[in-house]
């Protein structure tokens, strides 16, 4: 669990150097001054204001400091020397401004201009990610063939899942280094790209409703493993293709309650695995819709599928960030060596899965005020998983 300090800022002066700025830190004195200046996108400079929280996480020990900006959009403090991850999530109505900067070295007077990216709260969001598996009790061992995600309609209008695309990003795990060296200008979809079927209005999702997508076996896993979940339900969807993914341990034939039209299509397979590779400790999850083209036309263009630098086995599909409707970054709780993979306008933060095979799940918080105002369940969406998600001790589908 992260230790979190709220530093009460006594802002007297923030000169260009920020050297003379002092704050009260009751936990640890430091000779290093830090000044973070929020840079809003063109046309949004007027959004800068006092009271915006700036989070600085020491990357080596997950100790977090929370600073607040002054009226000019600057946050200042004196902090211990170290390597920090700096992140901001600022919301005004439906407008969201997020920014993240990894590996900021504080070793003396430090000035950081943090660019913020603009986005809007999503209508279709990821409600839950269950990926870490559970124990095989009463048998001995661990089980991970029961992964799923849940989508949620956060809008006042009906949305349709038809032609929606789903995928996970390279690298698979958050403790792996980014093969491109930094966040690139596309979302690198790895292993396979999946798409919901339908004719445009086959799969409506009403306001406040959920849709379950089984990533492995759409069967009742509780028959053999009571701590698992029953994924054999008539309204569930499933990632299943026996031609591309022949490993029946992870991809058994869907149960008798799964309708054929609810099996997603593999648009393209770009990896070599015989089962859909989805991290059990720290996946990134994205849902998206192509703009101005179909996904089939996009992957056939010739320049949209590229090799991963340094890899001889895997390619990725280079999906534009602006196509993404929602994305969630998961960090591995068993290490401090985590790296961001999602652009800050998709997810400026991350949610941590404390450990695997505990039956835990990552669940988006409910926006109680918005739910009361709209008359259906509205989930919190700041495009920052650090704020929006929490770890549950049980998967919500566990009975």
C-alpha positions in Angstrom: 0.0 0.0 0.0 1.4 3.4 -0.9 2.1 5.8 1.9 0.7 9.1 0.9 1.5 12.5 2.3 -0.5 15.7 1.7 2.0 18.5 1.9 0.5 21.8 2.9 2.1 24.3 0.7 3.2 27.7 2.1 3.7 29.3 -1.3 5.5 32.6 -0.9 7.4 32.8 -4.1 8.1 30.7 -7.2 10.9 32.3 -9.1 12.2 30.9 -12.3 14.7 28.8 -10.4 12.2 27.9 -7.6 15.2 27.7 -5.3 13.8 29.8 -2.5 10.4 28.1 -2.2 9.8 26.4 1.1 7.0 24.1 2.3 6.3 22.3 5.5 7.1 18.6 5.3 6.6 17.1 8.7 8.2 13.7 7.6 11.5 14.5 6.1 13.7 17.6 5.5 15.4 18.0 2.2 17.7 20.4 0.5 16.1 19.8 -2.9 13.6 22.4 -4.2 11.0 21.2 -6.8 8.8 23.4 -9.0 6.2 21.7 -11.3 4.5 24.0 -13.8 1.4 22.7 -15.5 1.3 23.5 -19.2 -2.3 23.3 -20.5 -2.8 22.7 -24.2 -3.2 25.5 -26.7 -6.6 27.2 -26.2 -6.9 26.0 -22.6 -4.4 28.2 -20.7 -7.2 29.8 -18.8 -7.9 26.5 -17.0 -4.8 26.9 -14.8 -5.9 27.5 -11.2 -5.0 26.9 -7.6 -5.7 23.6 -5.9 -4.9 21.1 -8.6 -3.2 18.1 -7.1 0.3 17.1 -8.4 1.4 13.7 -7.4 5.1 12.8 -7.1 5.9 9.1 -6.5 9.3 8.0 -5.5 9.8 5.2 -8.1 12.2 3.2 -5.9 9.9 2.9 -2.9 6.4 3.9 -3.9 6.4 6.8 -1.4 4.0 9.5 -2.7 3.9 13.2 -2.1 0.8 15.3 -3.1 1.3 18.9 -3.9 -1.3 21.6 -4.7 -0.8 24.3 -7.4 -1.1 28.0 -6.8 -3.1 30.4 -9.0 -0.5 30.3 -11.7 -0.6 26.6 -12.1 2.7 25.9 -10.2 3.3 23.5 -7.4 6.4 23.9 -5.3 7.9 21.9 -2.4 11.2 20.7 -0.9 11.5 16.9 -1.4 14.0 14.2 -0.8 16.5 13.4 -3.5 15.4 10.6 -5.7 13.8 9.4 -9.0 10.1 10.4 -9.3 7.0 9.7 -11.4 5.1 13.0 -11.7 1.4 12.9 -12.6 -1.6 15.3 -12.8 -5.3 14.8 -13.4 -7.3 17.9 -13.6 -11.0 17.9 -14.5 -13.4 20.8 -15.3 -16.9 19.5 -16.3 -16.4 17.0 -19.1 -12.9 18.4 -19.9 -10.0 16.4 -18.6 -6.4 17.4 -18.5 -3.8 14.7 -17.7 0.0 14.6 -17.7 2.6 12.1 -16.7 6.4 12.3 -16.7 8.5 9.2 -15.6 12.0 9.2 -14.1 12.3 12.8 -13.1 15.6 13.1 -11.2 15.4 15.3 -8.1 19.1 16.0 -7.2 19.2 19.7 -6.5 16.9 22.5 -7.7 14.4 20.8 -10.0 12.1 22.6 -12.5 9.6 20.6 -14.5 7.2 22.0 -17.1 4.6 19.2 -17.3 2.6 19.3 -20.6 -1.1 18.3 -20.1 -3.2 16.5 -22.7 -6.9 17.2 -23.2 -9.5 14.5 -23.3 -13.2 14.0 -22.5 -14.8 11.6 -20.1 -15.8 8.4 -21.9 -19.2 7.1 -22.7 -18.0 3.5 -22.8 -15.6 2.7 -20.1 -13.8 -0.4 -18.6 -15.5 -1.2 -15.4 -13.4 -4.2 -14.2 -10.3 -6.1 -15.0 -9.9 -9.6 -13.5 -6.6 -11.1 -14.7 -4.6 -12.3 -11.7 -6.2 -15.7 -11.2 -7.0 -17.6 -8.0 -6.0 -20.7 -6.0 -7.1 -24.1 -7.2 -8.5 -25.0 -3.8 -9.4 -27.6 -2.7 -6.7 -28.7 -5.1 -3.1 -27.5 -4.9 -1.8 -24.9 -7.2 -2.8 -21.7 -9.0 -5.3 -21.0 -11.8 -5.3 -18.3 -14.4 -7.6 -19.5 -17.3 -10.5 -17.4 -16.1 -9.6 -13.8 -17.1 -12.3 -11.3 -18.0 -13.1 -7.6 -18.3 -16.3 -5.8 -17.9 -17.4 -2.8 -20.0 -19.9 -0.2 -18.8 -22.1 2.4 -20.6 -21.5 5.6 -18.7 -23.7 7.7 -21.0 -27.3 8.8 -20.9 -27.7 7.2 -24.4 -27.7 3.7 -25.6 -24.3 2.7 -27.1 -23.7 -0.3 -29.4 -20.8 -2.7 -29.1 -20.9 -3.6 -32.8 -17.5 -3.4 -34.4 -15.9 -2.3 -31.1 -12.2 -3.3 -31.0 -10.2 -4.7 -28.0 -6.6 -5.3 -27.3 -3.6 -5.2 -25.0 -0.4 -3.3 -25.4 3.3 -4.1 -25.7 5.1 -4.7 -23.6 2.9 -7.3 -21.8 4.1 -6.5 -18.3 4.7 -3.2 -16.6 8.1 -4.2 -15.2 9.4 -4.7 -18.8 11.2 -1.8 -20.4 9.6 0.0 -23.3 11.2 -1.3 -26.5 10.7 2.1 -28.1 12.4 3.8 -25.2 9.5 6.1 -24.4 5.7 6.4 -25.0 5.4 6.4 -28.8 2.9 8.2 -30.9 0.7 5.1 -31.3 -0.8 2.3 -29.2 1.1 -0.9 -29.9 -1.5 -3.7 -29.9 0.3 -7.0 -29.4 -0.6 -10.7 -30.0 -4.0 -10.2 -31.5 -6.6 -7.5 -32.3 -10.2 -8.6 -31.5 -13.5 -7.1 -32.7 -17.1 -7.4 -31.7 -19.4 -8.6 -34.5 -22.9 -7.3 -35.3 -24.7 -5.3 -38.0 -24.4 -1.9 -36.3 -27.2 -2.3 -33.8 -27.0 -6.0 -32.8 -25.5 -5.4 -29.4 -27.1 -2.4 -27.6 -25.9 -1.5 -24.2 -28.3 0.7 -22.3 -27.3 3.5 -19.9 -25.7 2.0 -16.8 -25.5 -1.5 -18.2 -22.5 -3.8 -18.3 -21.0 -6.2 -20.9 -18.7 -9.1 -19.8 -15.9 -10.1 -22.1 -14.3 -13.5 -21.3 -10.6 -13.4 -22.3 -10.0 -17.2 -21.8 -12.6 -19.9 -21.3 -16.3 -18.9 -21.4 -17.1 -21.8 -19.2 -18.2 -22.4 -15.6 -14.8 -22.4 -13.9 -16.3 -22.9 -10.5 -17.2 -26.5 -11.2 -13.6 -27.5 -10.7 -12.3 -24.4 -8.9 -14.8 -22.9 -6.4 -12.7 -19.7 -5.9 -13.0 -18.9 -9.6 -16.0 -17.5 -11.6 -18.8 -18.8 -13.8 -18.3 -17.4 -17.3 -20.9 -19.5 -19.1 -23.7 -16.9 -19.3 -26.0 -16.2 -22.3 -25.2 -12.5 -22.4 -21.4 -12.8 -22.1 -18.9 -12.3 -25.0 -15.8 -14.3 -25.5 -12.4 -14.1 -27.2 -12.2 -17.5 -28.9 -10.7 -18.7 -32.1 -9.6 -22.4 -32.3 -7.6 -21.8 -35.5 -5.3 -19.1 -34.1 -5.4 -20.2 -30.4 -5.2 -24.0 -30.2 -4.3 -24.2 -26.5 -7.5 -25.7 -24.9 -6.3 -25.2 -21.4 -6.7 -21.4 -21.9 -9.3 -21.6 -24.7 -11.7 -24.5 -24.2 -14.8 -24.4 -26.4 -17.3 -21.9 -25.1 -20.0 -23.2 -22.8 -23.6 -24.1 -23.9 -24.9 -20.7 -22.9 -22.6 -18.7 -25.2 -24.2 -17.6 -28.4 -22.1 -18.0 -31.6 -22.6 -14.3 -32.5 -21.1 -13.3 -29.2 -17.7 -14.8 -30.1 -15.3 -12.0 -31.1 -13.5 -12.0 -34.4 -9.7 -12.0 -34.7 -9.0 -9.2 -37.1 -5.3 -10.0 -37.1 -2.9 -12.2 -35.2 0.6 -10.6 -34.9 2.1 -12.9 -32.2 3.2 -16.6 -32.1 1.5 -17.8 -28.9 -1.0 -20.6 -29.1 -3.1 -18.9 -26.4 -4.1 -15.2 -26.2 -1.3 -13.7 -24.1 -2.7 -11.3 -21.5 -0.6 -10.4 -18.5 -1.7 -11.9 -15.2 0.1 -9.2 -13.2 0.1 -6.0 -15.1 -1.8 -5.7 -18.5 -2.8 -2.6 -20.3 -6.4 -2.8 -21.7 -7.8 -0.7 -24.5 -11.1 -0.5 -26.3 -11.3 1.6 -29.5 -13.1 2.3 -32.8 -11.4 3.2 -36.1 -12.1 6.6 -37.5 -12.4 7.2 -41.3 -11.7 3.6 -42.1 -12.5 0.0 -41.1 -10.1 -1.9 -38.9 -9.8 -4.5 -41.7 -8.6 -1.9 -44.2 -6.3 -0.3 -41.6 -4.3 -3.5 -40.8 -4.0 -4.2 -44.6 -2.4 -0.9 -45.4 1.2 -2.1 -45.2 2.6 0.4 -42.7 0.4 -0.2 -39.7 1.8 -3.5 -38.6 5.4 -3.3 -37.5 8.0 -5.4 -35.7 8.8 -4.8 -32.0 12.3 -3.3 -31.7 14.7 -6.1 -30.8 12.1 -8.9 -31.2 12.1 -11.7 -33.8 8.7 -13.2 -33.0 6.2 -10.4 -32.3 4.7 -7.6 -34.3 2.3 -4.9 -33.2 -0.6 -3.0 -34.7 0.0 0.7 -34.5 -3.4 2.0 -33.5 -3.7 5.8 -33.2 -4.2 7.1 -29.7 -7.2 9.2 -30.8 -9.1 6.1 -31.7 -9.1 4.8 -28.1 -12.3 5.2 -26.2 -10.9 4.0 -22.9 -7.7 2.4 -21.5 -6.4 1.2 -18.2 -2.8 0.8 -17.1 -2.1 -1.9 -14.5 1.1 -2.0 -12.5 2.7 -5.0 -10.8 2.5 -4.6 -7.0 5.3 -7.0 -6.4 7.9 -4.7 -7.9 8.8 -1.0 -7.9 10.3 -1.3 -11.4 7.1 -0.3 -13.3 6.9 1.6 -16.5 4.1 3.5 -18.2 2.8 2.2 -21.6 -0.4 4.3 -22.1 -0.4 7.8 -23.2 -1.4 10.3 -20.5 -4.5 11.4 -22.4 -5.7 7.8 -22.2 -4.6 7.0 -18.7 -2.4 9.5 -16.7 -2.0 7.1 -13.8 -2.2 3.4 -13.1 -3.9 0.9 -10.8 -1.8 -1.6 -8.9 -2.6 -5.3 -8.6 -1.0 -6.2 -5.3 -0.3 -9.9 -6.2 -1.4 -12.7 -8.4 -3.5 -15.8 -7.7 -5.4 -14.1 -4.8 -8.8 -13.9 -6.7 -8.5 -10.1 -6.5 -10.0 -7.8 -9.2 -9.5 -4.2 -10.2 -12.8 -2.2 -10.2 -13.7 1.3 -11.2 -15.2 3.5 -8.5 -18.8 4.6 -8.7 -19.5 8.4 -9.0 -22.2 8.6 -6.4 -23.3 12.1 -7.1 -23.6 11.6 -10.9 -25.4 8.3 -10.3 -28.0 10.1 -8.1 -28.4 12.9 -10.7 -28.8 10.5 -13.7 -30.8 7.7 -12.1 -28.4 4.9 -13.2 -24.9 3.8 -12.2 -22.3 6.3 -13.4 -18.7 5.3 -12.9 -15.9 7.7 -12.1 -13.8 8.7 -15.2 -10.9 11.1 -14.9 -8.8 9.1 -17.4 -6.5 8.5 -14.4 -6.7 5.0 -13.0 -4.9 6.0 -9.8 -8.0 7.9 -9.0 -10.7 5.9 -10.7 -9.9 2.3 -9.7 -9.6 0.3 -6.6 -8.5 -3.3 -5.9 -11.3 -5.7 -4.7 -10.5 -8.8 -2.6 -13.0 -10.7 -4.8 -13.9 -10.6 -8.4 -17.4 -9.1 -8.8 -18.5 -12.2 -10.7 -17.4 -14.5 -8.0 -20.6 -16.0 -6.3 
